[in-house]
Structure formats: C-alpha cells, structure tokens
Amino acid sequence: MELRNILIIVALALYALVMAGIVSTDAYSHAAGAEARGLHALMAEVRSANTQVAVAR
C-alpha cells in the first residue's frame, strides 16, 4: 500500500508539472483567446436568435 501512495504522489506531481508547462506556453494563451472570442461570438448569435424568436411571437 505504501508503494501505491508514493506512485500516486509522483503521478500527481508530474501532472502538475506538465500542466504548468502547458499553461506557460504562447500556444495555450492563443488558444484560450480564440476560445473566448468564439464563445463571445456564439453568445451574440444566441442572443440574436432569442430576440428574433421573441419578436415573431
């Protein structure tokens, strides 16, 4: 059981290290920005569709 706990701790530490490496790259920030712009555009489209449905009623 002790070896299993050590392996779990090592795996979590490696995961944290990999995630920190990914987040610190420019590719991640560009992807996050693109996702935010896409979400903003999607929400604008949904609001527009809701307005058109409300007017049609």
N, C-alpha and C positions, 0 to 999 in steps of 0.2 A: 504494500500500500504506500510505503514511503517513496519508492521509485516513481510510482504513478503521480504523486503530488509534485515531485520535482519536475517530471516531464510536462505536467500541466503548467507549472510556473514558467518553464523555459519556453513553451509554446506561446504563452501569453506575452512574454517579453519580446519574442521575435515578431509577433503580430503587431505589437505597439511600435516597434522599431520600423517595420515595413510601412505601417500606416503613416508614421511621422515622415518617412522618406517620400511617400506618395504626395502627401499634402503640401510638402515644401517645394514641389516642382512647379514650373510655369505651366506645364500641361494641365495640371489639376486646376489652377486658377482660371485658365482659359476655358476649360470645360465647365467649371462652375458658373462662370459668367455667361456662357452660351446657354446653359440650362436656365438661368434666371431670366434671360431675355426671352427664351422660348416660353417659359411659364407666364411671363407678363403678356406676351402676345396671345397665348391661349386664353388667359383670363379676360382680356379685352374682347376676344371673339365670343366667348361665352356670355359676357355682359351684353354685347350687341345682339346676340340671338335672343336673350331673355327680353330685351327691350322690344324686339320685333314681335315676339310672341305676345307680350302684354298689349301692344298696340293692335294686334289682329283680333284680340278678344272683344 
